[in-house]
Amino acid sequence: MTNDTFQIWWQAYPRKIAKLTAKAAYAKALKLTDADTLLAAVAVYVQHKPETQDYCHPATWLNGGRWEDEYASDVAAPRASTRGILYDCPHATPCASSWACGTRQLAERVA
């Protein structure tokens, strides 16, 4: 394992907790798969994680072999709720809130 591949994976993983434990789990996971697979699987995990659940600790995700998780292919973009009002986010990667979505749309118009 190179420290570089772990750092790239760590930056992509959405929950930054217990880095040393995650690093050990990453080294162990590399015996079962490659760095590219782990990195790609993080993106899929982020895209499919239900809003009502927290992200796994990084070591838990790695030790559980979660890069092999299978998701329904017909999953629609999650609907976010703000003050009980549901809205549909038009972005490929859904925004966390209506405020974030509006800010993102404004930035896209300005750019």
Backbone as CSV, one residue per row, in Angstrom:
resi,resn,N_x,N_y,N_z,CA_x,CA_y,CA_z,C_x,C_y,C_z
1,MET,0.853,-1.189,0.000,0.000,0.000,0.000,0.885,1.234,0.000
2,THR,0.538,2.154,-0.834,1.240,3.426,-0.765,0.389,4.378,0.052
3,ASN,1.052,5.263,0.725,0.341,6.261,1.519,-0.509,7.148,0.600
4,ASP,-0.035,7.329,-0.647,-0.762,8.178,-1.595,-2.143,7.616,-1.927
5,THR,-2.222,6.303,-2.172,-3.532,5.744,-2.527,-4.494,5.819,-1.348
6,PHE,-3.984,5.621,-0.141,-4.861,5.773,1.021,-5.330,7.219,1.152
7,GLN,-4.431,8.174,0.975,-4.802,9.595,1.112,-5.863,9.985,0.088
8,ILE,-5.733,9.483,-1.123,-6.738,9.773,-2.159,-8.083,9.171,-1.744
9,TRP,-8.055,7.927,-1.274,-9.287,7.277,-0.823,-9.881,8.031,0.362
10,TRP,-9.037,8.418,1.314,-9.486,9.128,2.515,-10.171,10.445,2.142
11,GLN,-9.615,11.164,1.174,-10.224,12.431,0.758,-11.597,12.200,0.110
12,ALA,-11.762,11.075,-0.555,-13.041,10.779,-1.212,-14.091,10.285,-0.230
13,TYR,-13.661,9.663,0.861,-14.627,9.083,1.794,-15.304,10.195,2.585
14,PRO,-16.616,10.169,2.714,-17.346,11.300,3.294,-17.267,11.458,4.814
15,ARG,-16.859,10.454,5.526,-16.830,10.559,6.993,-15.392,10.442,7.470
16,LYS,-14.873,11.511,8.051,-13.477,11.573,8.483,-13.394,11.276,9.980
17,ILE,-13.216,10.007,10.307,-13.147,9.596,11.704,-12.245,8.363,11.808
18,ALA,-11.427,8.307,12.864,-10.544,7.167,13.147,-9.632,6.846,11.959
19,LYS,-8.841,7.830,11.563,-8.003,7.695,10.375,-6.985,6.555,10.490
20,LEU,-6.354,6.391,11.641,-5.362,5.319,11.786,-6.003,3.940,11.654
21,THR,-7.175,3.772,12.220,-7.893,2.503,12.107,-8.302,2.272,10.653
22,ALA,-8.728,3.327,9.993,-9.109,3.221,8.581,-7.903,2.853,7.725
23,LYS,-6.750,3.409,8.058,-5.545,3.116,7.280,-5.178,1.632,7.388
24,ALA,-5.292,1.072,8.577,-5.015,-0.358,8.771,-6.040,-1.207,8.005
25,ALA,-7.299,-0.807,8.044,-8.348,-1.538,7.336,-8.155,-1.425,5.825
26,TYR,-7.678,-0.280,5.372,-7.405,-0.075,3.949,-6.308,-1.032,3.471
27,ALA,-5.243,-1.144,4.261,-4.144,-2.060,3.914,-4.655,-3.497,3.826
28,LYS,-5.536,-3.864,4.742,-6.124,-5.202,4.748,-7.029,-5.402,3.525
29,ALA,-7.794,-4.382,3.180,-8.697,-4.466,2.030,-7.920,-4.607,0.719
30,LEU,-6.739,-3.996,0.652,-5.932,-4.088,-0.565,-5.438,-5.506,-0.839
31,LYS,-5.523,-6.374,0.147,-5.179,-7.784,-0.068,-6.314,-8.510,-0.791
32,LEU,-7.491,-7.898,-0.784,-8.676,-8.510,-1.389,-9.082,-7.853,-2.706
33,THR,-8.695,-6.609,-2.894,-9.080,-5.857,-4.091,-8.021,-4.799,-4.368
34,ASP,-8.242,-3.957,-5.366,-7.245,-2.931,-5.697,-7.737,-1.538,-5.308
35,ALA,-6.819,-0.591,-5.323,-7.113,0.779,-4.895,-8.175,1.443,-5.776
36,ASP,-8.140,1.181,-7.082,-9.130,1.776,-7.990,-10.546,1.306,-7.673
37,THR,-10.681,0.038,-7.329,-11.994,-0.512,-6.980,-12.515,0.147,-5.706
38,LEU,-11.639,0.306,-4.713,-12.058,0.938,-3.454,-12.501,2.374,-3.686
39,LEU,-11.758,3.100,-4.497,-12.089,4.500,-4.761,-13.409,4.615,-5.528
40,ALA,-13.590,3.798,-6.534,-14.835,3.838,-7.315,-16.033,3.452,-6.459
41,ALA,-15.841,2.495,-5.565,-16.942,2.032,-4.710,-17.394,3.108,-3.730
42,VAL,-16.485,3.974,-3.308,-16.869,5.075,-2.412,-17.859,5.984,-3.126
43,ALA,-17.593,6.302,-4.377,-18.499,7.170,-5.138,-19.883,6.539,-5.270
44,VAL,-19.924,5.236,-5.502,-21.203,4.532,-5.618,-21.921,4.538,-4.264
45,TYR,-21.176,4.306,-3.193,-21.752,4.313,-1.843,-22.363,5.680,-1.528
46,VAL,-21.641,6.737,-1.807,-22.143,8.092,-1.535,-23.418,8.355,-2.336
47,GLN,-23.445,7.916,-3.557,-24.603,8.149,-4.423,-25.848,7.392,-3.949
48,HIS,-25.667,6.218,-3.353,-26.810,5.373,-3.004,-27.171,5.350,-1.521
49,LYS,-26.414,6.012,-0.666,-26.702,5.975,0.767,-28.006,6.703,1.047
50,PRO,-28.938,6.059,1.725,-30.187,6.744,2.076,-29.930,7.941,2.994
51,GLU,-30.691,8.990,2.776,-30.523,10.209,3.575,-30.736,9.967,5.065
52,THR,-31.540,8.999,5.389,-31.886,8.761,6.786,-30.811,7.993,7.546
53,GLN,-29.772,7.555,6.866,-28.695,6.808,7.524,-27.415,7.636,7.536
54,ASP,-26.622,7.445,8.588,-25.306,8.070,8.639,-24.342,7.268,7.784
55,TYR,-23.261,7.901,7.381,-22.207,7.171,6.685,-21.512,6.246,7.675
56,CYS,-21.116,5.077,7.207,-20.351,4.144,8.039,-19.018,4.779,8.411
57,HIS,-18.468,4.367,9.545,-17.088,4.730,9.833,-16.244,4.129,8.708
58,PRO,-15.177,4.782,8.298,-14.391,4.273,7.182,-13.864,2.852,7.405
59,ALA,-13.362,2.560,8.604,-12.841,1.214,8.883,-13.961,0.176,8.833
60,THR,-15.137,0.525,9.296,-16.280,-0.384,9.249,-16.638,-0.699,7.802
61,TRP,-16.645,0.327,6.973,-16.953,0.154,5.550,-15.928,-0.776,4.896
62,LEU,-14.661,-0.541,5.184,-13.590,-1.364,4.600,-13.605,-2.786,5.145
63,ASN,-13.693,-2.933,6.460,-13.671,-4.268,7.070,-14.884,-5.097,6.674
64,GLY,-15.965,-4.433,6.358,-17.177,-5.137,5.951,-17.202,-5.496,4.473
65,GLY,-16.155,-5.142,3.743,-16.138,-5.436,2.305,-17.230,-4.706,1.556
66,ARG,-17.553,-3.510,2.023,-18.697,-2.775,1.470,-18.491,-2.334,0.023
67,TRP,-17.267,-2.422,-0.479,-17.046,-2.101,-1.888,-17.754,-3.104,-2.790
68,GLU,-18.182,-4.233,-2.228,-18.898,-5.246,-2.995,-20.420,-5.124,-2.866
69,ASP,-20.894,-4.119,-2.141,-22.334,-3.935,-1.991,-22.993,-3.759,-3.357
70,GLU,-24.207,-4.263,-3.456,-24.984,-4.121,-4.680,-26.179,-3.215,-4.388
71,TYR,-26.452,-2.325,-5.310,-27.550,-1.376,-5.153,-28.516,-1.542,-6.312
72,ALA,-29.766,-1.191,-6.063,-30.763,-1.228,-7.131,-30.352,-0.239,-8.205
73,SER,-30.424,-0.649,-9.457,-29.983,0.220,-10.546,-30.995,1.311,-10.868
74,ASP,-32.228,1.141,-10.421,-33.267,2.114,-10.740,-33.515,3.106,-9.609
75,VAL,-32.499,3.353,-8.792,-32.655,4.280,-7.674,-32.730,5.702,-8.214
76,ALA,-33.790,6.388,-7.872,-33.933,7.780,-8.275,-33.133,8.660,-7.322
77,ALA,-32.847,9.860,-7.741,-32.143,10.796,-6.869,-32.982,11.004,-5.615
78,PRO,-32.347,10.922,-4.442,-33.122,11.075,-3.222,-33.760,12.452,-3.124
79,ARG,-34.877,12.491,-2.484,-35.552,13.763,-2.256,-35.132,14.280,-0.897
80,ALA,-34.745,15.519,-0.868,-34.313,16.116,0.388,-35.488,16.847,1.012
81,SER,-35.439,16.991,2.298,-36.513,17.657,3.007,-35.957,18.831,3.786
82,THR,-36.668,19.920,3.738,-36.302,21.063,4.550,-37.592,21.606,5.147
83,ARG,-37.662,21.598,6.455,-38.867,22.039,7.163,-40.108,21.298,6.690
84,GLY,-39.967,20.018,6.383,-41.103,19.209,5.998,-41.531,19.348,4.555
85,ILE,-40.854,20.213,3.779,-41.205,20.399,2.376,-40.226,19.579,1.542
86,LEU,-40.759,18.700,0.710,-39.895,17.891,-0.146,-39.640,18.632,-1.444
87,TYR,-38.436,18.479,-1.962,-38.116,19.067,-3.242,-37.279,18.073,-4.028
88,ASP,-37.285,18.191,-5.349,-36.490,17.327,-6.210,-35.237,18.074,-6.629
89,CYS,-34.103,17.512,-6.329,-32.824,18.105,-6.712,-32.516,17.695,-8.151
90,PRO,-32.220,18.656,-9.023,-31.970,18.325,-10.428,-30.544,17.840,-10.714
91,HIS,-29.669,17.858,-9.711,-28.265,17.510,-9.927,-28.030,16.002,-9.910
92,ALA,-27.015,15.561,-10.647,-26.662,14.138,-10.693,-26.275,13.644,-9.304
93,THR,-25.526,14.466,-8.567,-25.206,14.166,-7.176,-26.111,15.052,-6.338
94,PRO,-27.104,14.485,-5.661,-28.097,15.288,-4.947,-27.475,16.191,-3.883
95,CYS,-28.060,17.357,-3.747,-27.617,18.309,-2.740,-28.167,17.907,-1.379
96,ALA,-27.515,18.366,-0.329,-27.893,17.992,1.031,-29.148,18.720,1.509
97,SER,-29.445,19.874,0.948,-30.608,20.641,1.398,-31.094,21.529,0.253
98,SER,-32.269,22.097,0.431,-32.780,22.994,-0.593,-31.906,24.241,-0.686
99,TRP,-31.383,24.695,0.451,-30.496,25.855,0.446,-29.237,25.549,-0.350
100,ALA,-28.622,24.384,-0.116,-27.417,23.999,-0.839,-27.705,23.874,-2.331
101,CYS,-28.859,23.337,-2.664,-29.239,23.165,-4.062,-29.404,24.526,-4.736
102,GLY,-30.088,25.434,-4.055,-30.279,26.780,-4.602,-28.965,27.513,-4.783
103,THR,-28.066,27.384,-3.806,-26.749,28.018,-3.893,-25.971,27.438,-5.066
104,ARG,-26.054,26.130,-5.227,-25.357,25.466,-6.327,-25.912,25.910,-7.685
105,GLN,-27.226,26.013,-7.782,-27.836,26.449,-9.035,-27.446,27.889,-9.365
106,LEU,-27.383,28.741,-8.349,-26.969,30.124,-8.551,-25.531,30.180,-9.039
107,ALA,-24.662,29.398,-8.439,-23.259,29.365,-8.852,-23.118,28.872,-10.288
108,GLU,-23.946,27.904,-10.668,-23.901,27.382,-12.037,-24.349,28.433,-13.046
109,ARG,-25.311,29.261,-12.662,-25.767,30.316,-13.566,-24.731,31.405,-13.724
110,VAL,-24.016,31.720,-12.650,-23.002,32.773,-12.671,-21.784,32.330,-13.477
111,ALA,-21.467,31.028,-13.382,-20.240,30.523,-14.055,-20.364,30.465,-15.545
